[in-house]
């Protein structure tokens, strides 16, 4: 059964930093829409938080990175460097107060 609470947010990596949400959330995974340039893509727990996952540099379009419902207590921020290019889709949902 599919959880209809999941949201697909497209992120253009040429933008220096993208805050998907600043509230607690669960991340299911990341789909690579357009191949990533030669820069890795950190996914952080909050804007100033710790890097929890890193999508490798030069990841090919069509790839999927499974995060298996990882909790991000401080929100989700995609923080590539200024030279990054490519497009990803982050699949996530808000963390419920009861979780």
Secondary structure, DSSP 8 states (H G I E B T S, - for coil): ---TT-EEEEEETTSS-EEEESS-EEEEEEEEEE---SS-EEEEESTTS-EEEEE-TT--TT-EEEEEEEEETT-EEE---TT---EEEEEEEE--TT-
